[in-house]
Each structure stands twice: as structure tokens, then as C-alpha cells.
Amino acid sequence: MERFYLIVGHVGRLELLVPQGVKLVQLRIKDQPEAEVRRQIARARDFCAVHGAQLVVNDHWQAALDLNCTFVHLGQEDMETADFAALRRAGVRYGLSTHDEAELDRALSHDPAYVALGPVYETLLKKMKWAPQGLDRVRRWKALVGDTPLVAIGGLTPERLPGVFAAGADSAAVVTDIQQAADPERRTREWIEACTS
């Protein structure tokens, strides 16, 4: 599992940042018509193939299947409607979001490629119904998931990274810190360096 996991909201941002050395990137498209979602996914799929990066499609699992993508990320709500059997038949791996132990049990029952826990810290990007989970919860989750990779997300910064990895996270998913950076390209390179040092 790559230690740095970039999350972007538009294929244009993906095309700007993946060339900085990103190897794992999630395309999280919200509130767009289906045709635009599929256009962006197809473009991101092809761009990532050229740059040797793994594309993860957020939520839109059927479009990902139709467009021959190999990895999706599903939230708890998406798990209600996702056809896990179809994804497995097509060889599509999937990561699953979790916030409490019931959600974790449910996620692990689907044998995911990774489990995400968040928000680890307070996050500015979206209003969360969960309080920050903290590093103790990261440690507990790692004990519970065993060999399944654990992705930490929510309020992460390079300064917080050592503690997150020490607590057991295998990967750090980053949205806001790069999205709101004055120079997102440079910030992406700083993240990559911080995750590999």
C-alpha cells in the first residue's frame, strides 16, 4: 500500500498533481451529471495509466466497472447498493470507509483491499457527524484489522504524519492540506517526501 494517498475532486487537479510523483490517487467527484462523471473517470483512468499511478474511483462503482477501472472506494452508504460480487468477478479491488466498530465489522466482512478511518483530526473540508478519532483509535483499528492496510484520513498534515504512521496507519489520505495550499504542486512533492522518509 502506498503511504501517500492523494484525493482530488476533479480530473484537472489529478492531471496537475499526479506528475509530481503521486502513485495512488482517488477521484472523488460530487454533484455532477452521470455523463460528466464518466468523462472524468475515463480521462483519469487513461492519465493514470500513462503516469504509472493507481486510480481509485470514489462512490461511482458502476461507472468504474463499465470503464474497466481496477479500484474503487466506497463509503458506508455506497456499500448498501454496491454489487460486491460483480466487483470481485471483474477483479476490482475496493477500499471501505469506517468510523465506528460496527462499520469496521461490516467493512471487514467484505474482505476489502484497505480500510479507511477518519477523521483522525478535525477536518475543514466537509461537515462530519463524527468527532475526531485521534491516534488511540488509529492504534485500536490497526490491532483490529490485522494485515488489512489501514488508511488514515482527516486533518492530516506533514507535521502530524510521524504520529499517524507510528500509531499503525499504513497510508495517509490527503485532501484539504493540498487543496488549500498556495502551491499545490510543491505541497504534493513535500507530502511524497514526508511519506517516504
Steps between C-alpha positions, in 0.01 A plus 500: 500500500636842404564717805381818325140493375386812317129582472379749240158624395558552128699333224670833423651504849605136458681591176681784677616300801560139392811600296659621825556133586161389636451121477156469664221747429127500567262690274212617718241666275195649670178652362569452130282347227571137414647587159750741660590244769575240233697748288723589794547138608601391148744791469647432845531127423700568185714771660588279798588211267753722319652623828509165681257610771218294651162669452235443765147602401294632792133395526429446130562125500276421203673759281835364617392149400370615162819695430733214598647670805671274751440668838207672672444660838161464667350678796255328730201629302650378172544154650120471517467499121838375380510164324802351675467174310518684166800700619679183610419321173652790306809499721423848635654565840321725746577702809229571757440793738443435870428722798392263779538133592170389345606655170842340532349153554277551198791621286728211597226250410543611136878426500607849384834596349523760776294656777490877549452664841410862543498772579818447701518874570247776457438555131403818321389350170161362588274499801545168677255342738794330672735670741872471426604139559852567628812286497373259767219400264755454218695264729184309590390470137841367397476234771153404374573498125822299525657459156237711322659834412371795704457842339483803729305801375386833637698806604837350414808718458865405442569601862240250627621224271761334727241452774245361255743243361632415849140430606473236229360668189641353179397794283410868543213632288527872433237740370485846659868558580583480130173642368543820700876535454630813329712273279326159476772350281778584745282387793440167327876449460547585869239237593665236284836574660351494851333164433817338366745631761 
